[in-house]
Amino acid sequence: MLKKIEWGLRYALLQSLRVLARSRHAPPASLPVARSRILFIRQDRIGDVLVSTPLFAALKERYPDYTIDIVLSRNNHFVLENSPHVRRRWVYTKGLLSSLRLLRRIRAEHYDFVVDLMDNPSATSTVILLLAGGRWNVGLEKENAYAYDIIVPMKSRKESHIVERIAELLRPFGIDPATVNLRVRYTIGEKAEREVSEFLESGRYAEGPKVGINISAGSDTRFWGVPNYRELLRRLTSAFPGLSFILLGKGEDRQRLLEIAEGVPQTIAAPETSFDGFAAWISRLSILITPDTSAVHLAAAFDIPSVVLYVQSNPDLRIWEPYRSLSEALVTTVDDLKTISVSDVVEAFERLSTRMREGHLSGLLTGEQR
């Protein structure tokens, strides 16, 4: 019932924004290729930005002179800090005055295209889109399509991967998504790379293939529990004595990390770090075990095999599995990750190890270091 009420309120709000909508501008007969300026909108979460990175790469590869800017939020602006494809990151913050200041600066840029990257309607992105002053607004077909000049048909949210749904937004720019590399991108900064290298070379960490276990996710329903992680480590260190384990997580989960690692052989808690440092740690792994969070897409970016624990109570939505990256998915249909057992995760880890061996992947089974 609460979900229906929430959906009804959201729908009413989106419909009320029609008053801001202008008359549609006809799509350009031929695409302006020289120095077009594009503003993307993706002010939601970290993972949402990561799955959008293939678009930026494809556009800059086809049109090197395009200017790509993006509206982000305090929650995710750092994801593109080192991106070679994005010129400017506008940071949206809630509040009337800050929003008006941001919109004034955005309008002064006179963007040719403003592209809504959301595959579900957002009142915030709709307002930004309508007030950004772009020549053509672009978005996927959904409830707020009245805000777009160019409406792109959306693939099924049940059958298609999120990366492929978002990539359909390349079509108005003359790019067929099937013809480009849609790999997720992430660029690690030199400082983060150096810090991880120094830690690994300091002698505080055992040699051998590295398995990362990320315990942090977006909500408590996706925290698997200290006892589960400790039992998982007990069983994996016993079954795979040649492996070393690195515990990863947000700063607010530091105490949990230390509690999980305490007294467990072959295991350390990685030092507190930035998101860039977190990405650098993941890039050094042979396997990642994680709940459904941005770490999934970082693993895909670095082609790190992964075991992912999902909470997915809506059967009409496809999980956001690592795109075109070797993985094992464990899915619970209730809002509690603890319903996935330790045995389930151990068995998934063993299946993934077998697939890696059969695929002759380096790292876990050969002892090579990334």
Buried (B, 14 or more C-beta within 10 A) or exposed (E): EEEEEEEEEBEEEBEEBEEEBEEBEEEBEEBBEEEBBBBBBBBBBBBBBBBBBBBBBBBBEBBEEBBBBBBBBEBBBBBBEBBEBBEBBBBBEEEEEEBEEBBEEBEEBEBBBBBBBBBBBBEBBBBBBBBBBBBBBBBBEBEBBBBBBBBBEBBEBEEBBBBBBBBBBBBBBEBEBEEBEBBBBBBBBEEBBEBBEEBBEEEEBBEBBBBBBBBBBBEEBBBBBBEBBBBBBBBBBEEBEEBBBBBBBBEEBEEBBEBBBEEBEBBBBBEEBBBBBBBBBBBBBBBBBBBBBBBBBBBBBBBBBBBBBBBBEEEEEBBBBBBBBBBBBBBBEEEBBBEBEBEBBBBBBBEBBEBBEEEEBEBBBEEEEB
